[in-house]
Amino acid sequence: MVWLQLVSYFFGGAFLTNAVPHFVAGVMGEPFQSPFAEPPGQGLSSSTVNVLWGFLNLVIGYVLVCRIGDFDLRRTSDAIAFGLGILAIGLLSARLFGRFHGGNTPEHS
């Protein structure tokens, strides 16, 4: 079913995008919010936890995009589904993490 593949590409884009801040913060040696912190998503996790969480997101994103169906970035429907996943988690992350890192100040909202 083509629509299931598109859903997979949407979530693949979301997982790949979510990998970026966690993996980058981790390899920079900085703590960052993660689902494993207290409270989840608000407290800080160690850089090691964030590298592992970022890597797991990369693996899941890879599986969802590259191992399900026949993803083709030149196929408009595939690119749109993938891009909407990137945009959705990107906006959600900006709002959630902006609360902790100053990204939601009035002049930036």
Secondary structure as GFF3:
##gff-version 3
##sequence-region A 1 109
A	DSSP	alpha_helix	2	27	.	.	.	ID=ss1
A	DSSP	beta_strand	32	33	.	.	.	ID=ss2
A	DSSP	beta_strand	44	45	.	.	.	ID=ss3
A	DSSP	alpha_helix	47	66	.	.	.	ID=ss4
A	DSSP	alpha_helix	76	101	.	.	.	ID=ss5
###
